[in-house]
Amino acid sequence: MIRLIAFALVLLMLSGMSASAQGRGPDLIIENVEILPESFRAGDVVTIRAQVTNDSRENVTERFDFTVKVDNVRIGIFSVRLSAARQNRVFETTWEAQEGDHELLLEVDRPRNQILEANERNNTFQTSLSVAPDSNIISLTNTGLESQGNAWQQASDALNFNVTSTNLFALLELVQGGFNNFSKAMTSLVNRLDIANSNWPGAFISDNVFGPLLPHYREISNAAAAINTSLENLDLDGAVQGMSIIQTSLNDLAAFDNAVLPLADLSQAAQTLGFAIDAAIEAQETFNTDAGADAAIDTLIREVQGFGIILADVARDLAQSANNNTAEFEDDQGQTLRALTTSTQVTITAPAGNVMFELVDSTGTAVLNLNGDSNRLNWSGTDNDGRELVSGDYSFRIRWEGSASGDVGTMTLTN
């Protein structure tokens, strides 16, 4: 009996010691998460705000990362120091909402787990986001052109470096961060173009100029992500391989240049990226020596910045093309329509005259053809025989004088 009691006491002591050991150390948690505005649609800028707290009496002695991801793509990363117990900091980042279902993931001290914590199981916050279209009248032509313009502008901004250090590792980290944001811009573009391509109506499939671009944009997105990883590991050879893939894809995209897709400048961007590749190769060869590395990294920075400047020109041309190749749906007060009902009096305004408006129902049957001499057409929600159209999904194509493929899109009509 005495032996049993002694054994039980030992177990209790060991259990207490284990619990005490488990409770030691800081405890990093994510709380007070806000997603603003509470209601948003595709194209809206969403603010994601959260508080990181050391929920413990123990101090944190090292920096750690707090990351924000959408669909496992990093949209924000912060280097955090919470030196005092019970200390907290609030962080926020923004995301351009994209139509569809998404997963939002916030992580603290992941995946490195640099901080030894009392509880390692409360370092994440995850929730689902469902994003509705920005309108029930969707111009797929505008989506394809505008999303490309936005992506190239974001890529240009990402490569506009603010150089404040001459340290080689700091400079490489600067380039790495630029290609990380470049990758995010391209990933967002691929998602938006994929939606436009998958929703393109079969009746007007010959006018889809965006589908053939998708494989090349995917290659650029993947290559930019690979460059980010390579530079993070100081692997200049890997970065060179990634930039070479982007260079090839840029030349492939430039070959699609036409009146709707002003992509010719991408060949110039590819040439400038080639100079950056040469500088990266030289930097790799001289990185472990005393001579040449400084100059090579400096050249790499300048050529990548020059590459970014050309991308801004591409963005501007695509934005102008979106204006030139998109029609407007307006109500009788001249306001842009977001919702369409059978009782709505619609004015269709095109960039030029001799407008033609075609409407096809969900079965692929043409239900309406309207023509006009000017750049404006009036429509009251009826078919070719003047009958009120039934509620449902429709596809449209609008052509005008001088247009190549016109404006193609989808709409939902309600009673």
N, C-alpha and C positions, 0 to 999 in steps of 0.2 A: 504493500500500500504506500509506504514512504517513498519507494522508488518511483511509483506511478505519479505521485504528487510532484516529486522533484522534476520528473520528465515533463509534466504538464507546465510547470513553472518555466522551464527552459524554453519550451515552445512559445509560451506567451511572450517571454522576453525577446526571442528572435523575431516574432511577429511584430512586436512593437518597434524593434530596431529597423525592420524592413519598411514599415509604414513611415517611420521618421525619415529614413533615407530617401524614400520615394517623394516625400513632401519637401525636401530641400531643393534650393535653387529658384531662379526666377520662373515666372509663368507668363508667357506672351499670349495674349488673346486678341481677337478682333471683335469689336462691338460697335453699336450705334451706326450700323450701315444704313446709308441713305441713297436712294436712286431717284434722281430728280430730272425733269418733272415726274410726278407720279404716273401721268398718262402721256405717252409719246407714240409717234408714228415713224415710219421709215424716213430717213433723212434728217430727223431731229438730232440735235446734239444733247446727249445725256450725260449728266454729271454723276459720277460714282464717288461717294464720300464715305470714309470709315475711320474709326478710331482704333489705334493700336495701343494696348495698355500692358504694362508689366504688373499683372495682378498678384503680386507677391511682396514680401518684405525683403527679398534678396535683390541685390543690385545686378544689373547686366553690365558686364565688363567689356563686351565687344559690340561692334556694329553688326547689324543683320539686315536682310532684305525683306521688304514688303512688296508683293507683286499683285497686280490686277490682271486677270485674263478673261477674254471672251472667246468661247469655243477653243480653249487651250492656246490662244494666241495672246501674247503679252501686250497689253495696251498701256501699262504703267508700271514703273519699278522705282522704288525709293530705298535709299540707304539710310537706315534708322539707328539712332543711338538713344537708348532710354537708360541713362546711367543710374537713376535713382529708383528706389522702390516705390510702387504705386504711381509711377509717372506714366503719362499718356501723351500721344500726339495724334493730330487729325490730318489725314491726307485725302487728296481728291485728284481725280483724273477725268477725262472726257472721252466719250465714244460716240461716233456717228451711227445711229441706229440703222440696222439693215433689216429689211423685211424677212420674216421667218422666225423660227424658234432657236434660241441660243442658251448657252450655259455660262453664267457668270461665276468666276472662281477667284476668291481672295485668299492669299497665302502669306503667312509670316514665317520667316526663317526656314523656308522650303525652297529647293529640295536639299540644301546643304546641311541643314540642322547644325549650324555652328554653335548655337547656344544650348548648353545642357540644362534642360528645364525640369521642373517638378512634374509637369504634365505635357507630354509631346502630342497628345491626341486632340488638342483644341486649337490647332494652328491654322485652321481653314474655315472659310465661310463660302457656301455654294447655294445658288438659287437659279431658277429658270426665268428667262425673259422671252416674251412673245411679242413680236413687233408687227403691227398691221401696216398695210400699204399706206402711203401718204395721201392717196386719193383713190376713188373707184374709177377714175379715168387715168390710165397709166400709159404714157408715151414710152414705148420700149426703145425707140430711136433716141429720145432724149436721155433715157437712163444709160444707154450704151455710151453715148458721146460725153455726157456730163460726168459720169463716173470715171471715165478715162482721164478727162481733164483734171478732176479733183485729185486722182491718184498721182498723176505726174507732178502736180503742184506740191502735194505732200512730200513726194520723193525729193523734189528740188529743195524744199524747206529743210528736209532732214539732212541734206548734204551741204547745207550752208553753215559751215563750222565757225564757231567762235574760238579761235586759237588763242589760248592764254598761257600756254606752257611750251617749253622746248624739250621737255622730257620725252624720250622716244616711246616709253610705255604709255604715257598720258596721251600722246598723239595717236597711237594705235587704238587706244580705248575710245578716242573721239571718233575715229573712222568706224570702229565697231558699232558704236551707238547709232551712227548715221545709217549704216546698212541694216541695223535692227529695225529702225523706223521705216526705212525704205521697204523692208520685207512686209511690215504691217500694212503699209499703203497698198502694196501689190496684192496681198492676201484679201484685203477688203475689196479691191477691184475685181479679183477673180470671182468672189462670191456674188457681187452685183451683176457681173456679166453673165454668170452662170444662170441666175434667175431670169434675166432678160432673154437669154438663149432658150431656156427650157419653156418659157411662156410664149415664145414667138408663134403666132398663128400659122398653121399649115397652109392656109389659103394664100398667104403672102410670103412663103418661105424663101422665094427667090430674092426678096429684098433684105434678107438677114445678112448684114455685112459683119456681124460681130462674132458669130459662131467660129469662123476660121481663126480668129485672133486668140481664142481661149487657150489652146495648147502652148502658145508662145508666152502668154502672160503667166501661165502656171510655172513654166520653166524659170522665168525671171523671179517669181515669188520664191520658189524653192531655192534657187541659187543665192538670192539675197540672204535668206535664212542661213544657208550654209556658210556664207562669208562671215556673217555675224558670229557663228559658232567657231569658225576657224580663227578669227581675230581674237576672240575671247581666250583661245588657247595658244595665242601667239604663233599660229600656223599660217605663215604667209603663203606657202605653197597651196594650201587649201583655198585661201582667199583668191589667189590668182586663177585657180580652176573655176571658182564661182563667177568671177568677173568675166572670164572667157565665155562661159555659158550665156551670161547676160548680153555680152557683145554680139554673139551669134543671133540670139533671139531678137535683139534690137534691129539688126539688119533684116531679119525675116519680117518683122512688123513693118519696117519702112517700105517693103515691097508691096504692101497693101494700100499704099497712098493713093487716094482718089479725091473727088470733089467732096465726099462726105467724111472721109477719114484722112485728115491732113497729117500724115505720119512721116513725111519725107525727112524731117529734121532728126528723126531717130538714127539715121545713118551717120549724121554728124556726131550725135551723142555717142554712137558706137566707136567712132574714130577717136574721140577724146577719151573714152574709157580705155581704149587700147594704150594710150600714153600712160594712164594710171597703172595698167597692167605691167608695162615696161618698168615703171618706177618700183612697183611692188616686187618684181623679180630682182631688181638691183638691190633693193632693201634686204631681201632674203639672203642674197649672196654676201652682203657686207654686215649683216646684223650682228654677227659674233666677232667682228673685227673692230679695230679702232678707227678705220677710215671709211668714209662714204655713206654710212648708214644715215647720218643726220640729213645730208643733202637728198638722199633717196626718199626718206620719209616726208621731207618738206615738199618734194616734187609730187609725191603721191597725194598729199593733202590738196595741193593746188589743182592737180588734174581732176581729182574727184569733185572738187568744188566747181571746176569748169564744166564737168559732166552735168552737174546739178543745174547750172545756169541754163544750159541748152534744154533740159527737161522743162524748165519754166516756160520756154518758148513753145514747146509742144503743147503744154497745158493751155496756154493762151489760145492757140489755134483750134484746139478741140472745143474750148468754151465758145468760141465764135461760131464754129460749125454747129454746135448744139442750138444756138440762136437761129442760124440760117436754115436749119432742117427740122424745126419743130413748129407745129401749129398750136393755136390757143383755143380753148373752149371757154366761152364767156356767157354769162346770163344777160338778161335784158338791161341790166344796170352797168354792164361792162366789167363785172367782177369775174375773176377766174373761178371756174366751177370745180368743186371738189367732189360733189355728189350729183348724180344724174337721175332724174325721175322722168316718167313719161309725160308729165305736165310741164316740164321745164322748157322754156323757149331758149334755144341754144344759138349762139353766133359762133361760127368757126372762122378764125382769122389765120390766114396763111402768110408766109413771108413775101409772096408775090401773087399775081393774078392768075386767072383761068383755073380756079380751084375745082378739084374733083374729090368727092367724099364717098368712100365705099364702106359698107357695113355688112358684116358676115355673122350669122348666128353660130351657136355652139356646135351645130351639125356641119358647118362649112358651107351653108346655103347663103348666097348673096340676097340680102333683104332690102338693100337701099343703095341707090346710085344717084348722087346729086352733082350737078355741074353749075358753074357760074363764071361770068366773065371777069369779075373783080377778084380781090383777094379775100372776100368775105362771103359766107353762105349762112343762111338762116335755116334752122331745122327745129321741128316741134315734136320729135320723138315718134314719128310715124314711118311706115315702110313705103315702098314704091307705089303702093295702091292707096296711100293716105290713111291706112289703118294704124291704130295705136299699137306699138310693139309690145309684146309680152315681156314681163320681167325676166331677167336672165343675163348671162354673160355674152358679150359680143366682141368681135375684133374689128378694128377699123384701119383704113389706109387713106391718107390725105396726100394728094399730089397737087402741084402747082407748076406754073411755067418755069422751066429751067431746073426743076428738081430732078435729082437722080433717082433715088428710091423712095422719096417722100417720107412721110411720118407714119409709122406703123405702131399700133398700140392695142390695148384692151380696155373695155369698160364694162361696168355692171349697171344695168338699167333696172330701176325699181318703180313700182306704181305709187 
